[in-house]
Amino acid sequence: GQLLGQLLGQLLGQLLGQLLGQLLRRTEVFTGIVEELGTVRSITPNADGARVEIRCATVLGDARPGDSIAVDGCCLTVVELGADWWAADAQPESLARTTLGRLVEGSPVNLERPVRLDDRLGGHLVQGHVDGVGTITTREPEGDGSVRFRIALDAPTGRYVVEKGSITLDGVSLTVTEVRDDPLDVFEADVSQADRSQLDVGPIERVEIGIAVIPHTLAVTTFGSRAVGDSVNVEVDVLAKYVERLFPPRRLD
């Protein structure tokens, strides 16, 4: 049993290493380490889409039309540049399936350029492809200046999240501190697993996760101003999807 586990671990490691190499070679990826806080300069509707202009400084250093920049975790393409701003065209699907459609003039946004092959991977692999939108359900300040958040996800997104795993929220790479698969509208209900198994609660409809955000991250990202009820873009760890694809569940019968 131990030998089989080691062999499976080695095989999985090799497969994930190959996937990582392919991902870095074929696509632009991010790390979830926000480079700066930008500000929405203007939003101009364009049919069902919108032109979004963002005022910033750092990410403009080497930006050119056609480059990618992640905005609150959404990968957008630079279409125009100014002295202290850049613009992107957000398509209808992006506006509908992310928080981009809720931005207004003056909104702060997290910005990050794609990682270079010779850069350090400070966070984790982030594609800039938002999987869903979560809702902040609690915000609890800690004595050391950090803040604990709980965030509700829909079940299809939450299935890929594990405790101590990585997740990207509004473009910020964070570690998941807890996960609760719960169809009930309670996160801290004092109900044992044995009692819960007797409840007729139906299929899981949502997943609630916990994260802890340190003072530095609060200061340099939008999490410093996030409140209960706010929506956040969610991207799960892409490696979880690859593992599911490589090892799909099989029926035992």
NORFEN-V215369 format. One line per field, one symbol per residue. ss: DSSP state (h for helix, s for strand, l for the rest). psi: psi as a letter, one per 20 degrees, with the letter a starting at -180 (. if undefined). burial: + if it has 24 or more other C-alpha atoms within 12 Angstrom, else -. A space follows every 50 residues. Layout:
ss=???
psi=???
burial=???
This chain:
ss=lhhhhhhhhhhhhhhhhhhhhhhhhhlllslllllsssssssssssllss sssssllhhhlllllllssssllssssllsslllsssssslhhhhhhlhh hhlllllssssssllllllllllllslllllsssssssssslllllssss sssshhhhlllllllssssllsssssssssslllllllllllhhhhhlll lllllsssssssslhhhhhhlhhhhlllllsssssslhhhhhhhhhllll lll
psi=gggghgghggggggghgghgggghhhqprrijophrprpphqpoqnciaq pppppafgiigkqqpirqppokipoqppiqqahkrrqqoprghghhjajh iiqrpipqqpqpqqqqhjqqnhdrpphjophaprpphqooqrhjirppqp ppqqghgihjpqpjrqqpokjppqpphqpoooiqlphkpmprhghhiipn iaqphrppqqqpprgghhhjrihhjqrpiqqqppprohhhhgghhhmqqq pi.
burial=------------------++---+---++++++++++++++-+------+ ++++++--++--+---++++++++++++-++---+++++++--++-++++ +++---+++++++++-------+++++++++++++++++-------++++ +++++-++++++--++++++++++++-+++++------------------ -----+++++++++--++--++++-+---+++++++++++---------- ---
